[in-house]
Amino acid sequence: MRAFINGCRNVVGLDGCHLKGKYGGCLLSATALDGQNGLVPLGIMICKNECAENWFLFLKHLKPRLDEHPVQGINFISDRQKGLREAVHKLFPTSPHRFCFRHMYKNFKSHFKGSKLHTMFWNAAKAYKAKHFQAHMDSMMVENVKAFEYLMGENPKSWEKPLCKLVLMYGQLVMGLFYKRRNACVGWDSRDLVPSAKKLLKLMLKKLGEYKVAGAVAGKVYEVTSIHSSVFTVDLNKKTCSCVQWQLRGFPCQHAVCALQQIRPNWIQYCAKYYSVDNYKITYAEGMIPLEGPDDWEEPRVTIVPPLLIRKQGRPRKNRRKAYDETLHEKKPRCCSKCKQPGHNKTTCGGGPIGSNSTKKRIRLEVDG
């Protein structure tokens, strides 16, 4: 949690997954994002099922530490199902609760087929301005009214092992993750941006030829025109662009990069602190205290009764259910190891195909006697 408070954005993802052990159950988790868009585990809870009561209990224990984040107001992202919406609203009534686009996209694809509709939905979800969003939704309404009504019903303003061994393993994974990322950034310059941010800047600098920058209108206000004749206003002092991307991401958009290139800036001054190497190092500076092994635990004063073993109908599944649009692994045809032909094995091999006689006429050689 100290990593979240010191170096992560005020965004928390909530999700749950089913445990496939002998006793079943669910594992609830909360994660954050670092400057490299890497996941930072905040906490887990093991419970019998995923419901409003268990989510409320989990978030109740996280709330005191989440409220310590320097930016007031945590943004939650989840599938908003199985009691999540009620629990978040009860404990964080003023915090935005966004819809996880991945879950929403999967549900949409299962109800409505066709790549054209899927592209329209994707463009609408990625729109930064309300008018662009509305334009994509209007196109969808023309294409399929039911798909449009389905999405509008989802409130577009909100888009977006044994248990002790499992807990020990989780602690080891988090310690390993922090150690790996802490070592990876040792050689990075603390006054620079993280590698992923520099890579993105490099890609945008390659596209400078696609835009034309007019002289400064007033102070550090520039007018940027694209090859498609779209005009954008960039204010370097306020760190804003009329496309709104710079304000929302905290990272210069393509138009801002074109304008900034005129003054050859120190890029880190125009990016949010979460993209700096210094902030990334702070995120993983503190290690996690290792948990003691079961041999060192105190004897419990109460008798812990194991959960009820519920046997479900049918053969237990080991593999995750595939979505309808996921490709299944194609079975390779079996070939005989003797003749290398498909359809049989060496036990039933008949010796392989027999070559046919040549139809070409043989040339007779006559010898004069």
Stockholm file with secondary structure:
# STOCKHOLM 1.0

chainA/1-369         MRAFINGCRNVVGLDGCHLKGKYGGCLLSATALDGQNGLVPLGIMICKNECAENWFLFLKHLKPRLDEHPVQGINFISDRQKGLREAVHKLFPTSPHRFCFRHMYKNFKSHFKGSKLHTMFWNAAKAYKAKHFQAHMDSMMVENVKAFEYLMGENPKSWEKPLCKLVLMYGQLVMGLFYKRRNACVGWDSRDLVPSAKKLLKLMLKKLGEYKVAGAVAGKVYEVTSIHSSVFTVDLNKKTCSCVQWQLRGFPCQHAVCALQQIRPNWIQYCAKYYSVDNYKITYAEGMIPLEGPDDWEEPRVTIVPPLLIRKQGRPRKNRRKAYDETLHEKKPRCCSKCKQPGHNKTTCGGGPIGSNSTKKRIRLEVDG
#=GR chainA/1-369 SS CHHHHHHSCSEEEEEEEECCSSSCCEEEEEEEECTTSCEEEEEEEEESSCCHHHHHHHHHHHHHHHTTSSSSSCEEEECCCTTHHHHHHHHCTTSCEEECHHHHHHHHHHHSCCHHHHHHHHHHHHCSSHHHHHHHHHHHHHHCHHHHHHHHTTCGGGCCCCHHHHHHHHHHHHHHHHHHHHHHTTTSCTTSBCHHHHHHHHHHHTTGGGEEECCCSBTTEEEEEETTCCEEEEETTTTEETTSHHHHHSSCCHHHHHHHTTTCCCGGGGSCGGGBHHHHHHHTTSCCCCCCCGGGSCCCSSCCCCCCCCCCSSSCCCSCCCCTTSCCCCCCCCBCTTTCCBTCCSSSCCSSCCCCCCCSCCCCCCCCC
#=GC SS_cons         CHHHHHHSCSEEEEEEEECCSSSCCEEEEEEEECTTSCEEEEEEEEESSCCHHHHHHHHHHHHHHHTTSSSSSCEEEECCCTTHHHHHHHHCTTSCEEECHHHHHHHHHHHSCCHHHHHHHHHHHHCSSHHHHHHHHHHHHHHCHHHHHHHHTTCGGGCCCCHHHHHHHHHHHHHHHHHHHHHHTTTSCTTSBCHHHHHHHHHHHTTGGGEEECCCSBTTEEEEEETTCCEEEEETTTTEETTSHHHHHSSCCHHHHHHHTTTCCCGGGGSCGGGBHHHHHHHTTSCCCCCCCGGGSCCCSSCCCCCCCCCCSSSCCCSCCCCTTSCCCCCCCCBCTTTCCBTCCSSSCCSSCCCCCCCSCCCCCCCCC
//
